Amino acid sequence: MSDNKKNIPFCPLMTAGNSFEKVCTQDMCAWYLKGYKVCSVYMLAHNAAMEVQAKQAKKQ
């Protein structure tokens, strides 16, 4: 896979449930955070994963 293909962001909403990944439309999408250059759905999932990891670390 070329480096250019690795940098193409995929849309987690349109890709879910499909057998192929759909490219993020970035600025044309309501879920895209232009200032962060990332999808807000990705940010929500990432933050939730970080919270779960933090809670698991506290329990150990």
C-alpha positions as CSV (number, residue, x, y, z in Angstrom):
1,M,0.0,0.0,0.0
2,S,1.4,3.4,-0.9
3,D,1.9,6.2,1.6
4,N,-0.8,8.2,0.0
5,K,-3.4,5.5,0.5
6,K,-2.4,5.3,4.2
7,N,-3.2,9.0,4.7
8,I,-6.7,8.9,3.2
9,P,-9.2,9.1,6.1
10,F,-12.2,6.8,6.0
11,C,-15.6,7.7,7.2
12,P,-16.6,5.5,10.2
13,L,-20.3,6.2,9.6
14,M,-20.6,5.4,5.9
15,T,-18.1,2.5,6.2
16,A,-19.9,0.7,9.1
17,G,-21.6,-2.4,7.9
18,N,-20.0,-2.3,4.4
19,S,-17.5,-4.7,2.9
20,F,-15.4,-1.7,1.7
21,E,-14.2,1.5,3.3
22,K,-15.7,4.8,2.1
23,V,-13.5,7.9,2.0
24,C,-14.2,10.8,4.4
25,T,-15.6,13.9,2.6
26,Q,-13.9,16.0,5.3
27,D,-15.1,19.7,5.0
28,M,-18.2,18.6,3.3
29,C,-19.3,16.5,6.3
30,A,-21.2,17.8,9.3
31,W,-19.2,15.3,11.6
32,Y,-15.8,16.6,10.4
33,L,-13.9,18.8,12.9
34,K,-11.9,21.1,10.6
35,G,-9.8,22.6,13.3
36,Y,-8.6,19.1,14.4
37,K,-8.6,17.6,10.9
38,V,-10.5,14.5,12.2
39,C,-14.0,13.1,12.2
40,S,-15.9,13.8,15.4
41,V,-17.1,10.2,15.5
42,Y,-13.5,9.0,15.6
43,M,-12.8,11.5,18.4
44,L,-15.8,10.2,20.4
45,A,-14.7,6.6,20.0
46,H,-11.1,7.5,20.8
47,N,-12.0,9.4,24.0
48,A,-14.3,6.6,25.1
49,A,-11.5,4.0,24.6
50,M,-9.2,6.2,26.7
51,E,-11.7,6.5,29.5
52,V,-12.2,2.7,29.5
53,Q,-8.4,2.2,29.7
54,A,-8.1,4.7,32.6
55,K,-10.9,3.0,34.5
56,Q,-9.3,-0.4,34.0
57,A,-6.0,0.9,35.2
58,K,-7.6,2.2,38.4
59,K,-9.1,-1.2,39.2
60,Q,-5.8,-3.0,38.9
